[in-house]
Amino acid sequence: MGTAVKKTISLPPDLAMEAEERARAEGKTLSAVIQDALRAGRTARLKKDLRSIQGYWSRKAKEKGILTDRQLKRYLRKWEPSSIRISMCPPSPSPVGGRRRPC
């Protein structure tokens, strides 16, 4: 765990009793029970955020008609860096004398 930072917290009596009972039942310290609860809360928040992000991108994919992994792979191949050609030349007006001018 490394180093620990000591903190003083206040809990309502019923929550304190529940945490102490849980610590006894699991053979843990009260500190370990609180740490577990905080980690579980963080995990739940991260899962909720992930589900939200997945929902967003799922909606975007459906808008483009992408419903399967195969369709997604095909779509992403179009946007691979090797398939995108970017010209470093500014757009030129119509060719002068029938030939394109070099940039």
N, C-alpha and C positions, 0 to 999 in steps of 0.2 A: 504494500500500500504506500510505502514511502513515509513522508511525514504527515502528521495529522494536525489540524487546526482545531483548537478547543473553542466551542461556542456554547453559550447558554441559551436555551430555548424555553418557551412557556407553552404548556399544553393544557387543554381543558382536562379536568379530573378523569372523565370517562375515557378519553383517548390515552392519557398517561397510564391508566390501569390496564387498558387493552394492550398497549405496547409492552408493559412490564410482564403481563401474563404470556404474551407471545414469546418474549425473550426467554422466560423460564421454560415454556413448553418446547422451544427449539434449542435450548441449551446455548443461547447466544447472550451477548451483552445487550443492554438497551441501545447502546450506540450502534451496534451491528444491525439491530432491527430497524432503527431510523435510517441508516445508510441504505439498507435494502429497499425500504419504502421510497426513498428519494430516487434511487436508481430505477425502480419500477415505474415511478411517475415520469421520469425522463424518457424511458423506453416507450411508454404509452403516448407521450407527446410526439416523439419522433415518428412513431407508427402512424399517428393521426396526420402529421405533416406529409409523410410519404404517400398515404392514401389520397390526400388532397392533390398532391402533385401528379400522381398516377391518374386521377380522375380528369385533371386538366388536360394532360397529354392524350388520354384516351378519347376525350371529346374532340380534340384537334385532329386526331387520326381518323375518327369516324367522319368528320366534316370533309376529309379528303378521300373518303371511300376506302380507307385502310382498315381491314377487319381481321386479317390474319398475320401471323409472323412472316409468312412468305411474302405477302404484299408489302409489309413494312420493310423487309430486307431489299426488295426490288426498288421501293421508293428511295431508300437511303443510298443505294448504289448510284442513283442519279446525282446525288449531292456529295459523293466522295471527292476529295481534292483532286485526284487524278482525272476525274471526268469533267471538271470545271476548267474552262479555258478563260484566262483573264488576260486581256491585252494591256500592256503598259503604255500603249500609245493613246493619245487623246483621239476622240472621233474626228475624222477628217471630212471635209466637204467632199462633194463628188470628185472623182479622180480628174486630174488635169491632164489633158492630152491623152485620155484613155488609160493612163497608168496611175497606179496608186503611188503616192509619195511615201518614202520611208520615214519612219519616225526616229 
